[in-house]
């Protein structure tokens, strides 16, 4: 499968680079005004805290993100969260610019030379991607998904360059495989989903790679070299960082951490559940892209498919498949029951799918522009560009509020008020629902570890954050109901000897059936809130108030285990 004669990739026109620079600048100009001044929802505070302290993130550790984001914390302007979020903005803007270059490369692989009349259509497709709600939200958010999109798009671009390298060298294929390893050091599960298609694209791009030879060894070594950032995890663990979501001090720890075994992600059962997941996530991607991009993507896929016998086009098709793969494959891998909350959590798997749809739509835009240019219809060409520009502006106006929701300072204000409401040297027990606990915990860690705010308050939680106190819990803890787990954590905190004289609070009411918590000394503390937290033990170290009769707590359903304090002591002792 040989390419049609076309301009050498080495002599790519400067106009391509100018277009990419314009897309990058316009995208970044949209992102920077929305960058948050403080930490926000979900994992934002975790990524900011770990970057600031060079700590260890939750599995799989995301070491590449930490190593690349750290230099942004050295900037002499902006708050720390703003600087870390700026890294995401730069990655998202660069990925949008790469999408425009990929569209132009696909056009060349199809035998066309995009000129000044056609190039703007590739830029408009890239800008539509840049201002999409989901894409924009990750561009202003301190997390690793914008970097991951950039890495996967860069791999596709490398493979296209390898396919069009007329000198016959494979260095771009090696570069693509190396970046594939880097992507695995940024998000291992999403990279694993895309890897088969991207590796197939590498073999399609360079026919000589299909035959077993020494080149295969070099490809393997290139991929392994990309995984080197994982060395950061054991090295940093030995240094005992101020913030860590786990300890990696052996090969088994490293394998356990990188494979995310803690979360038991792999779950291939429940076809109906996963089908519902995939249906809803696909619908989110299509509606998020908009009907113009989605319809144009279908037309672009048809146009590219017609030229699939060209090896550069085949590499592009496989690369686009690699961008689409993380969504369905990750749904199959995750062991989550369907729920609106779970669908929301997994929405991010469609980020690279949005890039794939925009690239396909850009191919359709460029094909239309080429046809109009060939027929010498400049008015129609200008009208089509104007309509796409208006559609892009309308999409930006509609999606900006969604992106802005990821930058609000509400979580930081609330947690600051919570910690500020506690008396000196207090103990705070945190146990909340899955969708809010990350926000609470990581904002607390950020304020204490980075902001040095209320370091006198000890935090009790069951997470593996080294910054918090993890209580000793009974072996049947995982069988308890959510409310029973809350009470078990409270009892564990009450039984810490060195805290016997310290005031103890919780982020939830300490109530059982009779409206109060049975204390180790036989007393009873009714829930009493200061507006932010519930007092469990007063500043005098004793439970004030009368001790009304408390009925015996119910047994665990189906477990045959008493949930009384005596049983707790027996199992935890």
C-alpha positions in Angstrom: 0.0 0.0 0.0 1.9 3.0 -1.2 1.1 6.7 -0.8 0.2 9.0 -3.6 2.9 11.5 -4.5 2.5 14.4 -2.1 4.6 16.9 -0.3 7.2 15.5 2.1 6.4 15.5 5.7 9.9 17.0 6.3 8.8 20.0 4.3 5.4 20.4 5.9 4.2 24.0 5.2 4.7 26.6 7.8 1.0 27.4 7.5 0.2 24.1 9.3 2.3 25.2 12.2 0.7 28.6 12.1 -2.7 27.1 12.2 -1.8 24.8 15.1 -0.4 27.8 17.0 -3.6 29.7 16.4 -5.7 26.8 17.7 -3.4 26.5 20.7 -3.6 30.2 21.5 -7.4 30.5 21.1 -8.0 27.4 23.2 -5.7 28.6 25.9 -7.3 32.0 25.8 -10.7 30.3 26.5 -9.3 28.2 29.4 -7.1 30.7 31.4 -10.0 33.0 32.5 -11.8 30.0 34.1 -8.8 28.5 35.9 -9.7 28.1 39.6 -7.9 30.1 42.3 -8.3 27.2 44.8 -9.0 23.5 44.9 -12.4 22.4 43.7 -14.5 19.1 43.5 -13.6 15.4 43.5 -9.8 14.7 43.0 -8.7 18.3 42.3 -7.3 18.8 45.8 -5.6 15.4 45.8 -3.7 16.2 42.5 -2.8 19.7 43.7 -1.6 18.4 47.1 0.4 15.6 45.7 2.0 17.8 43.1 2.9 20.4 45.7 4.4 17.9 48.1 5.7 15.5 45.4 3.5 12.8 47.1 1.9 9.7 45.8 -1.5 9.7 44.1 -4.1 7.0 44.4 -3.5 3.9 42.2 -2.1 3.7 39.6 -0.1 6.6 40.9 0.0 8.7 37.8 3.8 9.5 38.1 4.1 11.1 34.7 1.5 13.7 35.6 3.3 14.5 38.9 6.7 14.9 37.2 5.4 17.1 34.4 3.0 19.2 36.5 5.6 20.0 39.2 7.5 22.6 37.2 4.2 24.6 36.9 4.2 25.0 40.7 7.4 27.0 40.3 5.8 29.8 38.3 6.1 33.2 40.0 2.4 34.1 39.5 -1.0 32.7 40.4 -2.0 30.6 43.3 -0.8 27.0 43.6 -4.1 25.4 42.5 -4.2 27.9 39.6 -0.7 26.9 38.5 -1.4 23.2 38.6 -4.7 23.7 36.7 -2.7 25.7 34.1 -0.8 22.5 33.3 -4.1 20.9 32.3 -5.0 23.9 30.2 -1.7 23.8 28.3 -2.2 20.1 27.7 -5.8 20.5 26.5 -4.9 23.4 24.2 -1.9 21.4 22.8 -4.1 18.4 22.2 -6.6 20.6 20.3 -3.8 21.9 18.1 -2.6 18.3 17.5 -6.1 17.4 16.4 -5.9 20.1 13.6 -2.5 18.7 12.5 -3.9 15.2 12.4 -6.8 16.3 10.2 -4.4 17.9 7.7 -2.2 14.8 7.7 -5.2 12.6 6.9 -6.1 14.9 4.1 -2.6 14.6 2.6 -2.7 10.8 3.0 -5.9 10.9 1.0 -4.0 12.6 -1.9 -5.1 16.2 -1.3 -2.9 19.2 -0.5 -4.8 21.4 1.9 -4.2 25.0 0.9 -5.0 28.3 2.6 -8.7 27.9 1.7 -9.0 24.5 3.3 -6.8 24.7 6.3 -9.2 26.9 8.4 -11.8 24.1 8.3 -9.3 21.8 10.1 -8.8 24.5 12.6 -12.6 25.0 13.2 -13.0 21.3 13.9 -10.2 21.5 16.4 -11.7 24.6 18.1 -15.1 22.8 18.3 -13.3 20.1 20.2 -11.5 22.6 22.4 -14.8 24.3 23.6 -16.8 21.1 24.1 -18.2 20.9 27.6 -16.4 17.7 28.8 -13.1 18.7 27.1 -13.3 22.2 28.5 -14.0 21.0 32.0 -10.8 18.9 32.0 -8.8 21.8 30.6 -9.5 23.9 33.7 -9.3 21.0 36.2 -6.2 19.7 38.1 -6.2 16.1 37.0 -4.4 13.9 34.4 -7.1 13.4 31.7 -6.1 16.4 29.6 -2.5 15.1 29.6 -3.7 11.7 28.6 -5.7 13.0 25.6 -2.5 14.9 24.5 -0.4 11.8 24.7 -2.8 9.6 22.7 -3.2 12.3 20.0 0.5 12.7 19.8 0.8 8.9 19.3 -1.6 9.1 16.3 0.3 12.0 14.9 3.6 10.1 15.2 2.1 7.1 13.4 0.9 9.3 10.6 4.4 10.8 10.2 5.9 7.3 10.2 3.5 6.3 7.4 4.4 9.4 5.3 8.2 9.3 6.0 9.5 8.7 2.5 13.0 8.1 3.8 11.8 4.7 5.0 13.0 5.2 8.5 10.9 4.0 11.5 11.9 6.6 14.1 8.4 8.1 14.3 7.0 4.6 14.9 9.5 4.2 17.8 8.6 7.6 19.1 4.9 6.6 19.0 5.5 3.4 21.0 7.7 5.3 23.5 4.9 7.8 24.1 2.5 4.9 24.4 4.6 3.8 27.4 4.5 7.3 28.8 0.7 7.2 28.4 0.6 4.0 30.5 2.7 5.9 33.2 -0.1 8.5 33.2 -3.2 6.3 33.1 -2.5 2.6 32.8 -6.1 1.3 32.3 -7.1 3.8 29.5 -3.8 3.2 27.8 -4.3 -0.6 28.0 -7.6 -0.1 26.2 -6.1 1.9 23.4 -2.8 -0.1 23.1 -3.8 -2.9 20.7 -5.1 -0.4 18.1 -2.2 1.9 18.4 0.3 -0.9 18.1 -1.5 -2.2 15.1 -1.3 1.3 13.6 2.5 1.3 14.2 2.8 -1.9 12.1 0.4 -0.4 9.4 2.5 2.7 9.3 5.8 0.9 8.7 5.4 -2.3 6.7 8.9 -3.5 7.6 7.8 -3.7 11.2 5.4 -6.6 10.4 8.3 -9.0 9.9 10.0 -10.4 13.1 13.3 -8.7 13.3 15.5 -6.7 15.6 13.1 -3.8 15.2 10.6 -5.6 17.4 13.2 -5.5 20.2 13.6 -1.8 19.7 9.9 -1.3 19.8 9.7 -3.2 23.1 12.6 -1.3 24.6 11.0 2.0 23.5 7.7 1.1 25.2 9.5 0.0 28.4 11.5 3.2 28.4 8.2 5.1 28.5 7.3 3.2 31.7 10.3 4.6 33.6 8.3 7.3 35.4 6.9 4.5 37.6 10.3 4.3 39.2 9.1 7.5 41.0 6.7 5.5 43.2 9.1 3.3 45.1 11.8 6.1 45.2 9.4 8.6 46.6 7.8 6.1 49.0 11.2 5.6 50.6 11.4 9.4 51.2 8.1 9.2 53.2 6.3 12.1 51.5 3.9 14.3 53.4 1.0 13.1 51.3 0.6 9.6 50.0 -2.3 7.4 49.1 -0.3 4.3 49.8 3.2 2.8 50.2 5.2 1.3 47.4 8.3 -0.3 48.9 8.6 -3.6 47.0 7.9 -5.2 43.6 4.7 -6.7 44.9 3.6 -3.3 46.2 4.4 -1.7 42.8 2.4 -4.4 40.9 -0.5 -4.1 43.3 -0.5 -0.3 42.9 0.0 0.0 39.2 -2.7 -2.6 38.4 -5.2 -0.8 40.7 -5.9 -4.1 42.5 -7.1 -2.2 45.5 -10.2 -1.1 43.6 -10.9 -4.6 42.1 -11.6 -2.9 38.8 -11.7 -6.0 36.6 -15.3 -7.2 36.3 -16.5 -8.9 33.1 -19.9 -10.1 34.5 -23.3 -8.4 34.3 -23.7 -7.9 30.5 -27.0 -6.0 30.9 -25.4 -3.7 33.5 -22.4 -2.9 31.3 -24.7 -2.5 28.2 -26.7 0.1 30.1 -23.4 1.8 31.1 -22.1 1.8 27.6 -25.4 3.1 26.2 -25.5 6.1 28.6 -21.8 6.9 28.2 -22.0 6.8 24.4 -25.1 9.0 24.5 -23.1 11.5 26.6 -20.3 11.6 24.1 -22.6 12.0 21.1 -24.7 14.7 22.8 -21.6 16.4 24.2 -20.0 16.6 20.8 -23.2 18.0 19.3 -25.3 16.9 16.3 -23.1 18.9 13.8 -19.9 17.1 14.8 -21.5 13.7 15.2 -23.2 13.8 11.8 -20.0 15.2 10.2 -18.0 12.4 11.9 -20.1 9.7 10.1 -19.4 11.4 6.8 -15.7 11.8 7.6 -15.5 8.1 8.5 -17.0 7.2 5.1 -14.5 9.4 3.3 -11.5 8.0 5.1 -12.7 4.4 4.7 -12.7 4.8 1.0 -9.0 5.4 1.1 -8.2 2.6 3.6 -5.8 0.8 1.3 -3.3 3.6 1.7 -1.1 2.7 4.6 -1.1 6.2 6.1 -4.9 6.2 6.0 -5.0 2.7 7.5 -2.7 3.9 10.3 -5.0 6.9 10.9 -8.1 4.6 11.1 -6.4 2.3 13.6 -5.3 5.3 15.6 -8.8 6.8 15.7 -10.0 3.3 16.8 -7.4 3.6 19.6 -9.0 7.0 20.6 -12.4 5.4 20.7 -11.4 2.2 22.5 -11.0 3.5 26.1 -14.8 4.2 26.4 -16.2 0.6 25.7 -13.1 -1.3 27.1 -13.1 0.7 30.3 -16.8 0.0 30.8 -16.1 -3.7 30.5 -13.2 -3.5 32.9 -14.9 -1.5 35.7 -16.8 -3.6 38.2 -19.5 -1.0 39.0 -23.3 -1.3 39.1 -25.2 1.0 36.9 -26.4 4.2 38.5 -26.5 7.9 37.4 -23.7 8.6 39.9 -21.5 5.8 38.4 -22.2 7.0 34.9 -21.2 10.5 35.9 -17.9 9.2 37.4 -17.1 7.2 34.2 -18.0 10.0 31.8 -14.4 11.0 31.5 -13.6 7.8 29.6 -15.2 9.4 26.6 -12.7 12.3 26.5 -10.5 10.8 23.7 -13.7 9.6 21.9 -14.6 13.3 21.6 -11.2 13.9 20.0 -11.8 11.0 17.5 -15.2 12.4 16.6 -13.7 15.8 16.0 -11.0 14.4 13.8 -13.5 12.5 11.7 -15.7 15.6 11.5 -12.6 17.6 10.5 -12.0 15.2 7.7 -15.5 15.8 6.4 -15.1 19.6 6.7 -11.8 19.5 4.7 -13.4 17.2 2.1 -16.3 19.6 1.7 -13.9 22.6 1.5 -11.8 20.8 -1.1 -14.9 20.1 -3.2 -16.0 23.7 -3.0 -12.5 25.0 -3.8 -12.2 22.6 -6.8 -15.5 23.9 -8.2 -14.4 27.5 -7.7 -17.3 28.5 -5.4 -15.6 31.0 -3.0 -18.9 32.3 -1.8 -20.1 28.9 -0.8 -16.7 28.2 0.8 -16.9 31.4 2.8 -20.5 30.7 3.8 -19.6 27.2 5.1 -16.7 28.5 7.1 -19.0 31.2 8.6 -21.6 28.7 9.6 -19.0 26.5 11.3 -17.6 29.5 13.0 -21.0 30.5 14.3 -21.7 27.0 15.4 -18.4 26.9 17.3 -19.2 30.2 19.0 -22.6 29.0 20.0 -21.1 25.8 21.4 -18.6 27.7 23.4 -21.3 29.9 24.9 -23.5 26.9 25.8 -20.7 24.8 27.2 -18.9 27.5 29.2 -21.2 27.2 32.3 -20.6 23.5 32.4 -16.8 24.0 32.5 -17.1 26.9 35.0 -18.8 24.5 37.4 -15.5 22.7 37.8 -13.8 25.9 39.1 -16.0 27.0 41.9 -14.4 27.7 45.3 -17.4 26.3 47.3 -15.6 23.1 48.6 -12.6 24.9 49.9 -14.8 27.5 51.7 -16.9 24.9 53.3 -14.0 22.7 54.5 -12.2 25.8 55.8 -15.3 26.8 57.7 -15.7 23.2 59.0 -12.1 23.1 60.4 -12.4 26.6 61.7 -15.5 25.7 63.7 -13.6 23.1 65.8 -12.0 23.9 69.2 -8.2 23.7 69.5 -6.6 20.2 69.4 -9.9 18.6 68.2 -10.3 15.2 66.6 -12.6 15.0 63.5 -14.1 11.8 62.2 -14.9 11.9 58.5 -17.1 9.2 56.9 -19.3 10.3 54.0 -20.8 8.9 50.8 -18.6 7.9 47.9 -19.5 11.0 45.8 -18.6 13.5 48.5 -15.8 11.8 50.5 -13.1 12.5 48.0 -13.9 16.2 48.0 -14.0 16.4 51.8 -10.8 14.4 52.4 -8.6 15.9 49.8 -9.6 19.5 50.5 -8.8 18.8 54.2 -5.4 17.3 53.2 -4.7 20.3 51.0 -5.6 22.9 53.7 -3.5 21.1 56.3 -0.6 19.8 54.3 -0.1 22.7 51.9 -1.9 25.6 53.5 -0.8 24.7 57.1 -4.4 25.5 58.2 -5.6 23.8 61.5 -2.8 21.3 61.7 -3.8 20.8 65.3 -6.9 18.9 64.2 -6.5 15.2 63.8 -8.5 13.6 61.0 -9.8 10.0 61.4 -10.8 8.1 58.2 -10.6 4.7 56.7 -8.7 5.8 53.6 -5.0 5.0 53.1 -4.0 8.6 53.1 -0.9 8.8 55.4 -1.8 12.3 56.5 -4.9 10.9 58.4 -5.3 8.5 61.3 -6.6 5.1 60.1 -8.5 3.4 63.0 -8.3 -0.2 63.9 -11.6 -1.7 62.9 -13.2 -5.1 63.4 -12.8 -7.8 60.7 -16.5 -7.7 59.9 -16.4 -4.0 59.1 -17.0 -4.5 55.4 -20.2 -6.4 56.2 -21.7 -3.5 58.1 -24.3 -1.1 56.7 -23.1 2.4 56.0 -24.5 3.9 59.2 -23.0 1.1 61.2 -19.6 1.7 59.7 -19.9 5.3 60.8 -20.6 4.3 64.4 -17.7 1.8 64.3 -15.3 4.5 63.2 -16.5 6.8 66.0 -16.0 4.0 68.6 -12.5 3.3 67.3 -11.7 7.0 67.7 -13.1 7.1 71.2 -10.9 4.2 72.2 -7.6 5.8 71.3 -6.0 6.4 74.7 -4.0 9.4 73.8 -7.1 11.2 72.7 -9.1 10.6 75.8 -9.0 14.2 76.8 -9.4 15.7 73.4 -12.8 17.0 72.0 -14.1 14.7 69.3 -16.4 15.7 66.4 -17.8 14.0 63.4 -19.1 15.2 60.0 -22.3 13.1 60.6 -24.8 12.7 63.5 -23.6 10.2 66.0 -27.0 8.7 66.4 -28.3 5.1 66.9 -31.9 4.1 67.5 -32.4 6.2 70.5 -30.9 9.4 69.2 -27.4 9.2 70.9 -24.2 7.3 70.7 -23.4 4.8 73.5 -19.9 5.8 74.9 -17.2 3.5 76.3 -17.8 4.9 79.9 -21.5 4.0 79.6 -22.7 7.5 79.0 -24.6 8.7 76.0 -23.9 11.7 73.8 -26.8 13.1 71.8 -25.9 14.7 68.5 -25.2 18.4 68.8 -24.1 20.4 65.8 -22.1 23.6 65.7 -23.4 24.2 62.2 -20.6 22.3 60.5 -19.8 19.3 62.6 -21.4 17.1 65.3 -19.9 17.1 68.8 -19.3 13.6 70.1 -17.1 14.5 73.1 -16.8 17.9 74.6 -13.7 19.9 75.3 -13.6 18.6 78.9 -12.9 15.1 77.6 -16.2 13.7 78.9 -19.6 13.1 77.5 -21.9 15.8 79.1 -25.6 15.3 79.8 -27.7 12.5 81.1 -27.2 8.9 80.0 -30.7 7.7 78.9 -31.3 4.0 78.4 -30.1 2.8 75.0 -31.7 -0.3 73.4 -29.3 -3.0 72.3 -28.1 -2.3 68.7 -29.4 -4.7 66.1 -27.4 -7.6 64.8 -25.8 -7.4 61.3 -28.2 -8.6 58.7 -27.4 -12.2 57.8 -24.1 -12.0 59.6 -25.1 -13.2 63.1 -22.6 -10.7 64.6 -23.6 -8.3 67.4 -22.9 -4.6 66.7 -22.7 -3.7 70.4 -19.7 -2.0 71.9 -18.6 -5.2 73.7 -18.5 -7.1 70.4 -16.6 -4.3 68.8 -14.0 -4.4 71.6 -13.7 -8.2 71.3 -13.1 -8.2 67.6 -10.8 -5.1 67.5 -8.8 -6.2 70.5 
